[in-house]
Amino acid sequence: MRDAVAREGGDPEKVNPSVPVELVVDHSVAIDFSGTSNSITQNVDKEYGRNHERYSLLKWAQKSFTNFNVVPPNSGICHQVNLEYLGRVVLTGQKSIAYPDTLVGLDSHTPMINGIGVMGWGVGGIEAEAVMLGQPYYMSIPEVVGVRLTGKLSPGITATDLVLTITELLRKHKVVEKFVEYFGPGISHLSIPDRATISNMTPEYGATLGLFPIDEKTIAYLRLTGREDEANLTEAYTKACGLFSPDGKSIEYSQIVELDLGEVRPCLAGPARPQDRIALAASKQSFEDLLNTKPGPAKRGKTSTPSEELSGDIGKKVEKKVLPLKIGREQWEFGDGSLVVAAITSCTNTSNPHVLMGAGLIAKKAVELGLDVPSYVKTSFAPGSKVVENYLRAANLLPFFEALGFHISAFGCTTCI
């Protein structure tokens, strides 16, 4: 485009993004090395060597264009970087006019920023380019589903348990391409990281938006992450405009869904789809059912369990195959059901302090009990935020991750993609 302007006798330096653009390089670092203290250095060096032309181009672009900044690899996952650093919540434009921050991102989990009250969602490349050049973003006016949260989570229940429960609930209510707004007294019991975890899973329950209101916790989070000016502006603006901590009573939603946080129970998802929520107490039996059943297409026209959907006829049992495996002097039994990759990485919850501290305590208990990880398992730990390393070290929990082979291998998406 600059070349075209120059050919017409114009000033190519005037061609720049019309809105602030931040490029967070988080999908690139691979786990080529793992399980050792220098894994992170080796992986980052490998990344720069493998893609040096890419980074030369990005370095040139950042110097040549205004309104364009690059966040280099190994800085964290883009959604967490947005949450901790880049999100403004309220902006000031020309003539010092304040207006709400919005975000279009080139990733389906962009709605994580909804956790601090910023409207944002994932779009395609052409749409993003159009917005960069000052073009409006067109969309049909969506239905808005209100999710009223009451009560509070029971002790030991994590944001992961909550978001899997919400995903299952909202898929039943068919919220595809709709906006979801959370409200109700239960919100006051959710931290910003917990809200962000719920918003991050917006594409899994099919919605475009999973928006939380701006309240005291939003302002406190902005201050905690070094955005004092943004906190002051956001508080003043939202209170003046009646957008601060709305109770939802005066809002007319297309539909209202209720959830008592006190009813959420420990669970996990999968093994293939996040909507296949499995109660933690049933996880062993579910795994065995899937492992011991012949794969095949699910039967149409019948209501099926997640196991049946993946396996077809759950009545057909198969013999588990196990083979001897020798690694050095170690002898293992290896076969169906053996885990070969153990990666702590996810843009959804590997930056959530409650979840990560819980994982650290489990690692500590495992080490104290003398448990170990088989040598054929590839272990890696890739937090979404560099803050994770700080609080795990401060709590003296990181050594227990490392004792089990989970050395930090990078800060980014890594194995998740």
Residue pairs with C-beta under 8 A, 6 or more apart in sequence:
1 15
2 12
2 13
2 15
3 12
5 11
5 12
5 14
5 15
6 12
16 65
16 66
16 67
16 68
17 65
17 66
17 67
17 68
17 132
17 133
18 67
18 132
18 133
18 134
19 67
19 131
19 132
19 134
20 67
20 69
21 67
21 68
21 69
21 132
22 68
22 69
22 70
22 71
22 86
23 58
23 68
23 69
23 70
23 71
24 71
24 75
24 76
24 77
24 78
24 81
24 82
24 86
25 58
25 70
25 71
25 72
25 73
25 75
26 71
26 73
26 75
26 76
26 77
26 78
26 81
26 412
26 413
27 412
27 413
27 417
28 47
28 51
28 54
28 73
28 412
29 43
29 44
29 47
29 73
29 74
29 410
29 412
29 414
30 43
30 46
30 47
30 414
31 39
31 43
31 343
31 378
31 380
31 382
31 409
31 410
31 414
31 415
32 42
32 43
32 46
33 39
33 42
33 43
33 46
33 409
34 378
34 379
34 380
34 405
34 407
34 409
35 378
35 379
35 380
35 405
35 407
36 407
37 402
37 407
39 380
39 407
39 408
39 409
39 410
40 74
40 407
40 408
40 409
40 410
40 411
43 74
43 409
43 410
44 73
44 74
44 410
47 73
47 74
48 55
48 73
55 72
58 70
59 70
61 68
61 70
62 68
62 69
62 70
71 78
71 81
73 412
74 410
74 411
74 412
75 81
75 386
75 411
75 412
76 84
76 351
76 383
76 384
76 385
76 386
76 411
76 412
77 347
77 350
77 351
77 384
77 385
77 411
77 412
77 413
78 105
78 107
78 347
79 105
79 107
79 109
79 110
79 112
79 113
79 196
79 200
79 347
79 384
80 112
80 347
80 351
80 384
80 385
81 385
82 103
82 105
82 110
82 112
82 113
82 120
83 112
83 113
83 115
83 116
83 192
83 196
84 225
84 385
84 387
85 225
87 101
87 103
87 113
87 116
87 118
88 101
88 118
88 227
88 230
89 100
89 101
89 116
89 117
89 118
89 214
89 218
89 222
89 230
89 234
90 98
90 99
90 100
90 101
90 230
90 233
90 234
90 237
90 238
91 98
91 99
91 100
91 101
92 98
92 99
92 233
93 99
98 233
98 237
100 118
100 119
100 243
101 118
101 119
102 118
102 119
102 120
103 110
103 113
103 118
103 119
103 120
103 121
104 110
104 120
104 121
104 122
104 123
104 127
104 128
104 131
104 137
105 120
105 121
105 122
105 123
105 128
106 122
106 123
106 124
106 125
106 128
107 122
108 122
108 203
109 122
109 200
109 201
109 202
109 203
109 347
109 348
110 120
110 121
110 122
111 120
111 121
111 122
111 199
111 200
111 202
111 203
111 207
111 208
111 209
111 210
112 196
112 199
112 200
112 347
113 120
113 196
113 199
114 120
114 196
114 199
114 202
114 209
114 210
114 211
114 212
115 192
115 193
115 195
115 196
115 197
115 198
115 199
115 200
115 212
116 192
116 195
116 196
116 212
116 214
116 218
116 221
116 222
117 211
117 212
117 213
117 214
117 218
119 209
119 211
120 209
121 202
121 208
121 209
122 203
123 131
123 137
127 137
130 137
131 137
142 177
142 178
142 179
142 208
142 209
143 178
143 179
143 254
143 255
144 178
144 179
144 180
144 181
144 253
144 254
145 170
145 173
145 175
145 178
145 179
145 180
145 181
145 207
145 253
145 254
145 255
145 256
145 257
146 180
146 181
146 182
146 183
146 248
146 251
146 253
146 255
146 256
146 257
147 166
147 170
147 180
147 181
147 182
147 183
147 184
147 256
147 257
147 258
147 259
148 183
148 184
148 186
148 248
148 256
148 257
148 258
148 259
149 182
149 183
149 184
149 185
149 186
149 187
149 190
149 259
149 261
150 184
150 185
150 186
150 258
150 259
150 260
150 261
151 186
151 189
151 260
151 261
151 262
151 263
152 186
152 189
152 261
152 262
153 161
153 162
153 189
153 261
153 262
153 264
154 262
154 264
156 266
157 264
157 265
157 266
158 266
158 349
158 352
158 354
158 355
158 358
159 193
159 194
159 197
159 198
159 349
159 352
159 354
159 355
160 197
160 268
160 348
160 349
160 352
160 355
161 264
161 265
161 266
161 267
162 194
162 197
162 198
162 261
162 264
163 197
163 198
163 200
163 201
163 348
163 349
164 267
164 268
164 269
164 274
164 277
165 259
165 264
165 265
165 267
165 277
166 198
166 201
166 205
166 259
167 201
167 204
167 205
167 269
167 274
167 275
167 277
168 275
168 277
169 257
169 259
170 180
170 205
170 206
170 207
170 257
171 205
171 206
171 275
173 255
173 257
174 206
175 205
175 206
175 207
176 206
176 207
177 206
177 207
177 208
178 206
178 207
178 208
178 254
179 207
179 208
179 209
179 211
180 202
180 205
180 207
180 209
180 210
180 211
181 209
181 211
181 213
181 248
181 251
181 253
182 195
182 198
182 210
182 211
182 212
182 213
183 213
183 246
183 247
183 248
183 251
184 247
184 248
186 259
186 260
186 261
187 195
187 212
187 213
187 215
188 215
188 217
189 261
190 198
190 261
191 217
191 354
192 217
192 218
192 221
193 351
193 352
193 353
193 354
194 352
194 354
195 212
196 352
197 348
197 349
197 352
197 355
198 210
198 212
199 210
199 211
199 212
200 347
200 348
200 349
201 210
201 274
201 348
202 208
202 209
202 210
204 274
204 275
205 275
212 218
213 243
213 244
213 245
213 246
214 234
214 238
214 243
214 244
214 245
215 244
215 245
216 245
218 234
219 231
219 234
219 235
220 231
222 228
222 230
222 231
222 234
223 231
235 244
237 243
238 244
265 279
265 280
266 279
266 280
266 281
267 277
267 278
267 279
267 280
268 277
268 278
268 280
268 283
269 275
269 276
269 277
269 278
270 276
270 278
271 287
271 290
271 310
272 310
273 306
276 306
276 309
278 286
278 306
286 306
286 307
287 337
289 307
289 311
289 314
290 307
290 310
290 311
291 320
291 336
291 337
292 317
292 318
292 320
293 307
293 311
293 312
293 313
293 314
293 316
293 317
293 318
294 311
294 312
294 313
294 316
294 317
294 318
295 310
295 311
295 312
296 311
296 312
296 313
296 316
297 312
298 304
298 308
298 309
298 310
298 311
298 312
299 308
299 312
299 313
305 314
307 314
308 314
320 335
320 336
320 337
321 335
321 336
322 333
322 334
322 335
322 336
323 333
323 334
323 335
324 331
324 332
324 333
324 334
325 331
325 332
325 333
325 334
325 376
326 332
327 375
327 376
328 375
330 375
332 374
332 375
332 376
334 376
338 376
339 377
340 376
340 377
340 378
341 377
341 378
341 415
342 373
342 377
342 378
342 379
342 380
342 405
342 406
343 378
343 379
343 380
343 381
343 382
343 414
343 415
343 416
344 350
344 359
344 380
344 381
344 382
344 383
344 401
344 406
345 380
345 381
345 382
345 383
345 384
345 413
345 414
345 415
345 416
346 384
346 416
347 384
347 413
347 416
349 355
350 356
350 382
350 383
350 384
350 388
351 383
351 384
351 385
351 387
351 388
353 388
353 391
356 383
356 388
356 391
356 392
357 391
357 392
357 395
357 397
359 401
360 392
360 395
360 397
360 398
360 400
360 401
361 397
363 397
363 400
363 401
363 403
363 404
363 406
364 397
364 400
366 400
366 404
367 400
367 403
367 404
371 404
372 404
373 379
373 404
373 405
377 405
379 404
379 405
379 406
379 407
380 406
380 407
380 409
380 410
380 414
380 415
381 401
381 406
381 407
381 408
381 409
382 408
382 409
382 410
382 411
382 412
382 413
382 414
382 415
382 416
383 389
383 408
383 411
384 411
384 412
385 411
386 411
389 398
389 408
392 398
392 401
398 408
401 407
